[in-house]
């Protein structure tokens, strides 16, 4: 199976392209990435995680966080193996990312883009999944400010435990 045919990557594409829910993009792709034995922060999926995170920051007006994160994504995308350049219009993705970084540098208003799919098979998977997913409305506060609107108790507890372990 091609890595992009995994259900969680397909959900990532749906969230990215259909309602720009970049927070959910991060969540589903992080789950996929962590499920891969031996994966590390240089794994190709982390470039997509960084892309979604950078766009999330930019849309919320965090230009510094957006710039830093999008630049990391760009560096990782450039080093992609041939397998991860398939199924999507990889050259267009790099151009869109470069334009996003330039816009963030110029402190321009957020402008979304889609990840263009070059595989009919992947497009079919994405279309089928999108029809079955319950998506939040595009541009809604629930999408734009998602991290502030959810219960973060589990994350805060986890951070406290890690901090205690370092003390």
N, C-alpha and C positions, 0 to 999 in steps of 0.2 A: 504494500500500500504506500502510495506517495504521502509524505508527511502532511501535505496540504489537504488530504482527503480525510484526515482525522476529524471526528465530529466537533471537537473543541476548536480546531482551526476554522472549520466551516462556520461555527457560531461567531468566532472572532470577525470573520469577513462580513457576516450579516450585521453585527453591531457596528462595525466600522463604516460600511457603505450605506446601510439603510437608515439608521437613526443617530449615527455619530455618538454612540454611547461608549466613549473611549475608556471610561472606568471599567465597564463590563468587558471591553476588549482586553484590558490588562488582566482582569480576574480570570477569564476563561483560558487565556493563553498561558498565564502563569501556572494554572492547574495542569495544563497539557505539558508544559516544559518540565515541571517538577515530577511528572510521571515517567519521564524518560530516564532510564538508568544511566548514570554517569554524566548527566548533563551538567553544564557549568554556565557561567555568565557569558561565555563566548559562543554558546550554542546559537544557531541562526534564529530560533524563535525569540530570543531576547531582543533582537533588533526590532521585531514587530511590537513587542511589549514596550520598548523605549519609544517607538513611534507613537503609539497610542497615548502613552503618558505625556510625551512632549506636546501633543496636540491638546490634551486635556488641560495642561498648564497654560498654554498659549490662549486657548478660548476663555479661560478665567482671568486673563490679564497678567499672568505671572510670566513676564517676558524672560527673565533670567533663568528660571527653571525650565521654561520651554526651550530656550536656546541650548542650554547645557544638555538636556535630554535628547533633543532632536539631533544635535551634533554627534552624540554617542551612537544614536541609531544609524546615522549616515556612515560613520566609520565601520560599523559592523556590517551594514548592507554591502559596502564596497568589497568586503572580503568574503562574500557569499560563495559557497561551493556551487557548481553547476546544477545540482539537484534542486537547490532552493531558488534558482533563477527561472525554473520552469513553472508552468501553470498560471503565472501572473505576468502582466506586462512590466517586467522588472525595470527596463530602461525608463518607462514613464513614471514608475514609482520613485526612482532616483531623481528624476527631473522635478516631480511634485515636491519631494522632500527638500531639494535644494531651494526651490521657490519659497517653501514654507520657512526655511531658516533665514532667507533673505528678508522675508516679510517680518519675521520676529525681530531681526536685527534693526529694522527700520521702525519697529514698534507699530506696525500696521494692524488693523483689526483682523480678527481671526477669519480665515477662509479655509473651508474644508476641501477635501478632495477624496476621490474614491480610489480604491485599489482595483485597477482594471484586471479582469481575468482573461487569460488567453486560452483557457482550456474549456471546451464545451462541457466536459465531464464535471469539472469543478463548478462551473456555472450552474449546472443542473443540481448538484448537491446543495449549493447555496440557496437556489430558488426554492427547492423542496424544504430545506430547513427554515427559511424565512417564513414560509406559509404556516409553519407549525409553532413559531416562536411568538411570544407575547412581548412586543416591543414597547418601550415607553415612547411618548410623542417626541418627535424631532424638535430640538430647540427648547424643550421644557426644562424648568428648574431641576426636575428630578433627574435629568440627564446631565445637565451642565454642572450642577453642584452636588453630585451623587455622594461623594465622600463625606460631605458635611451633613447629609440628611439620613444616613444610615446609622444603625447601632454599631459602635466601634468598640464595645466593651471587650470582646475577645481579643482584638488587636492590642488594646492597651494593656491587658493582663499579660499577653505574650511578651510585649516589650519590657514590662516590669520584671518578668522572670529572667529574660536575657540580661537585663541590666544587673540584676542581683548576682547572676552567674559570673559577671565580669568584675564585680567588686571584691 
